């Protein structure tokens, strides 16, 4: 399968250049027009991990796909490194679409988008704002604001997240005086994991399972001042009009964040697909689970785009 690494000038400002990999379907002909799927990585991830895996497998199913590194992360440019500002991550998706609309072999009326974990939440938010996206797929979706406010199992009240806001603001002060303050996006040590799913997150990012040099697993602590008040599904009840497929594991602690969007999205064309026996992390790289998810995504995008 043909792949091409490209650089995309991000039109959202900050002088950012995004690094991306385009995956071409078998028999690709640059004189034809193709629908395309934009694939967004989890918080703390990079295009060489889960998003790249899904992009590659969807290309093997006949799709033109693009997986990219978020601004400030991976091989994309921007300072401070590892900034996880959800508003910027949402806008990155539209920046990739800006680029795609300039490419002669892309059918700009048939652009789909999907993401994994926080990348799925960012994709949903991008679709609410940017209706060039015609269909949305989510895998193990996380609304990063809800997760940080309410906890992995949705058992913390919003107001009880106030200490995180204060910590983020304090970190900005310390950044200005002393240098970058950081926080883990997944457990940095196995013993720090509060449950099995998050132990698997440590395993995924920090062992041979899927560690990658450009994915250190931490973010800037200052990011909390944006994350805590962010809602990936803001105004979905009014503006999420596109077809939606949410894929979740049957034992995923994060499944409630997919349900949140399915309940409120304005579209009547929405579906949840459950992969039996899978947890949140299983859908990142476990071959049987990923293949089942890709089969569903390929069929969904074939029907909707």
KAWO-V265428 format. One record per residue. N is the residue number from 1. RES is the residue in three letters. PHI is phi in whole degrees, -180 to 180 (999 if undefined). OMEGA is omega in degrees with one decimal (* if undefined). Layout:
BEGIN
N;RES;PHI;OMEGA  N;RES;PHI;OMEGA
END
This chain:
BEGIN
1;UNK;999;-178.2  2;UNK;-81;173.2  3;UNK;-125;178.6  4;UNK;-142;175.1  5;UNK;-85;-177.5  6;UNK;-132;171.8  7;UNK;-118;-177.8  8;UNK;-122;174.7  9;UNK;-73;-177.2  10;UNK;-77;-176.7  11;UNK;-80;-178.0  12;UNK;-89;178.0  13;UNK;95;179.2  14;UNK;68;176.9  15;UNK;55;-178.1  16;UNK;-96;169.6  17;UNK;-117;179.6  18;UNK;-88;173.4  19;UNK;-99;-174.8  20;UNK;-145;173.6  21;UNK;-122;175.3  22;UNK;-96;177.1  23;UNK;-111;-176.0  24;UNK;-102;178.4  25;UNK;-71;178.0  26;UNK;-58;179.4  27;UNK;78;-177.8  28;UNK;-54;179.5  29;UNK;-130;-175.5  30;UNK;-66;177.8  31;UNK;-88;177.0  32;UNK;-105;175.9  33;UNK;-109;-175.4  34;UNK;-126;165.3  35;UNK;-67;-175.6  36;UNK;-139;177.2  37;UNK;-120;176.1  38;UNK;-92;-174.3  39;UNK;-117;-175.2  40;UNK;-110;-173.8  41;UNK;-85;176.1  42;UNK;-63;170.5  43;UNK;-61;-177.5  44;UNK;90;-178.6  45;UNK;-95;175.4  46;UNK;-141;-173.8  47;UNK;-66;178.6  48;UNK;-83;-179.2  49;UNK;-108;-170.2  50;UNK;-59;-177.1  51;UNK;-65;177.5  52;UNK;-67;178.0  53;UNK;-64;178.8  54;UNK;-65;179.5  55;UNK;-62;-180.0  56;UNK;-66;-177.4  57;UNK;-69;176.0  58;UNK;-68;175.7  59;UNK;-64;176.5  60;UNK;-66;175.2  61;UNK;-92;172.9  62;UNK;104;-175.7  63;UNK;-100;164.0  64;UNK;-82;-175.6  65;UNK;-134;175.8  66;UNK;-141;174.3  67;UNK;-116;-171.5  68;UNK;-139;171.8  69;UNK;-93;177.8  70;UNK;-62;171.6  71;UNK;-52;178.1  72;UNK;75;-173.3  73;UNK;-134;177.1  74;UNK;57;179.5  75;UNK;-94;173.0  76;UNK;-76;-176.8  77;UNK;-90;175.8  78;UNK;122;175.8  79;UNK;-124;2.4  80;UNK;-77;178.6  81;UNK;-65;176.3  82;UNK;68;169.5  83;UNK;-63;178.1  84;UNK;-119;176.9  85;UNK;-89;-172.7  86;UNK;-65;178.1  87;UNK;-68;176.6  88;UNK;-68;-179.8  89;UNK;-64;174.7  90;UNK;-64;-178.7  91;UNK;-68;176.0  92;UNK;-57;-178.8  93;UNK;-63;177.6  94;UNK;-66;177.0  95;UNK;-64;176.2  96;UNK;-63;178.6  97;UNK;-66;174.3  98;UNK;-51;179.7  99;UNK;-61;-175.9  100;UNK;-62;-179.3  101;UNK;-69;178.5  102;UNK;-94;-173.6  103;UNK;-95;-171.4  104;UNK;-64;-176.2  105;UNK;-92;176.7  106;UNK;-97;173.4  107;UNK;-85;-173.4  108;UNK;-67;176.3  109;UNK;-91;-176.9  110;UNK;-135;179.4  111;UNK;-105;174.3  112;UNK;-110;179.4  113;UNK;-144;176.7  114;UNK;-147;176.2  115;UNK;-156;178.3  116;UNK;-119;177.9  117;UNK;57;179.6  118;UNK;-60;176.6  119;UNK;-61;175.9  120;UNK;-72;176.2  121;UNK;-62;177.6  122;UNK;-62;178.4  123;UNK;-64;177.6  124;UNK;-61;-179.8  125;UNK;-65;176.9  126;UNK;-62;-179.0  127;UNK;-67;175.8  128;UNK;-61;-175.4  129;UNK;-87;-167.1  130;UNK;-127;-174.4  131;UNK;-88;163.5  132;UNK;-70;173.2  133;UNK;-77;-172.9  134;UNK;-102;178.2  135;UNK;-158;-173.7  136;UNK;-128;171.7  137;UNK;-115;178.6  138;UNK;-128;177.0  139;UNK;-124;-178.0  140;UNK;48;-171.9  141;UNK;-62;172.7  142;UNK;-129;167.1  143;UNK;-87;-167.2  144;UNK;-60;176.1  145;UNK;-64;178.7  146;UNK;-61;-177.5  147;UNK;-64;-179.7  148;UNK;-71;179.6  149;UNK;-75;-165.8  150;UNK;-109;177.8  151;UNK;88;-176.8  152;UNK;-58;-177.0  153;UNK;-108;173.9  154;UNK;59;-176.7  155;UNK;-123;178.3  156;UNK;-123;178.4  157;UNK;-76;179.3  158;UNK;-50;-173.5  159;UNK;-62;-179.4  160;UNK;-76;176.3  161;UNK;-88;179.7  162;UNK;-51;179.3  163;UNK;-58;177.7  164;UNK;-68;176.1  165;UNK;-60;179.6  166;UNK;-65;178.5  167;UNK;-63;178.3  168;UNK;-64;178.8  169;UNK;-66;177.0  170;UNK;-62;179.6  171;UNK;-64;178.4  172;UNK;-63;176.9  173;UNK;-62;-179.9  174;UNK;-67;176.0  175;UNK;-57;-177.6  176;UNK;-66;-175.1  177;UNK;-97;-165.8  178;UNK;-125;-174.8  179;UNK;121;-165.6  180;UNK;-66;172.6  181;UNK;-99;-173.4  182;UNK;-126;175.5  183;UNK;-146;176.8  184;UNK;-76;170.4  185;UNK;-94;168.1  186;UNK;-132;-179.5  187;UNK;-53;179.9  188;UNK;-80;177.4  189;UNK;-130;-178.6  190;UNK;-58;-176.1  191;UNK;-71;178.2  192;UNK;-84;-175.3  193;UNK;-76;-178.0  194;UNK;-82;-179.9  195;UNK;-155;-174.4  196;UNK;-67;-180.0  197;UNK;-61;-179.2  198;UNK;-77;168.6  199;UNK;-64;176.8  200;UNK;-66;175.7  201;UNK;-63;173.8  202;UNK;-58;-178.1  203;UNK;-60;-177.9  204;UNK;-64;-172.7  205;UNK;-88;-170.0  206;UNK;-129;173.7  207;UNK;-134;-179.0  208;UNK;-64;178.4  209;UNK;-54;179.1  210;UNK;-164;-179.6  211;UNK;-62;-178.7  212;UNK;-146;-172.2  213;UNK;-58;-177.3  214;UNK;-91;179.3  215;UNK;-120;-174.8  216;UNK;-75;175.3  217;UNK;92;178.4  218;UNK;-122;176.9  219;UNK;-133;174.3  220;UNK;-68;179.4  221;UNK;-65;178.1  222;UNK;-61;-179.9  223;UNK;-60;-178.8  224;UNK;-59;-178.8  225;UNK;-69;172.0  226;UNK;-95;-173.5  227;UNK;-65;-170.2  228;UNK;-61;-177.6  229;UNK;-95;-177.2  230;UNK;-81;173.3  231;UNK;-130;-179.1  232;UNK;-60;-175.7  233;UNK;-106;-179.2  234;UNK;-57;178.8  235;UNK;68;175.7  236;UNK;-61;-179.1  237;UNK;-66;178.7  238;UNK;-105;-164.8  239;UNK;-119;177.0  240;UNK;-85;-174.4  241;UNK;-104;-174.5  242;UNK;-81;171.5  243;UNK;-58;-174.4  244;UNK;-135;171.3  245;UNK;-123;177.7  246;UNK;-111;-179.8  247;UNK;-107;-177.1  248;UNK;-136;172.0  249;UNK;-80;-176.8  250;UNK;-67;179.6  251;UNK;-118;-179.4  252;UNK;-82;177.0  253;UNK;-66;-178.2  254;UNK;-90;-171.6  255;UNK;-59;-178.9  256;UNK;-61;-179.2  257;UNK;-77;169.5  258;UNK;-72;179.7  259;UNK;-60;179.8  260;UNK;-56;-179.1  261;UNK;-73;179.9  262;UNK;-60;179.8  263;UNK;-68;-169.0  264;UNK;-108;-175.3  265;UNK;-57;-175.6  266;UNK;-64;-178.0  267;UNK;-63;172.2  268;UNK;-91;-178.6  269;UNK;-98;-177.0  270;UNK;-141;-173.1  271;UNK;-148;171.5  272;UNK;-109;175.8  273;UNK;-117;-176.1  274;UNK;-105;175.8  275;UNK;-99;-173.0  276;UNK;-64;175.7  277;UNK;83;-177.3  278;UNK;-90;170.2  279;UNK;-104;-177.4  280;UNK;-58;-173.3  281;UNK;-75;-179.3  282;UNK;-58;-175.5  283;UNK;-82;176.2  284;UNK;-77;-168.9  285;UNK;-154;179.6  286;UNK;-71;-164.9  287;UNK;-56;-177.8  288;UNK;-65;179.4  289;UNK;-70;179.5  290;UNK;-64;180.0  291;UNK;-63;177.9  292;UNK;-65;178.4  293;UNK;-64;-179.3  294;UNK;-64;176.7  295;UNK;-58;179.3  296;UNK;-68;-180.0  297;UNK;-65;-179.2  298;UNK;-62;178.5  299;UNK;-66;179.8  300;UNK;-62;-177.7  301;UNK;-67;176.6  302;UNK;-62;-179.3  303;UNK;-78;-170.0  304;UNK;-95;-178.0  305;UNK;-99;*
END
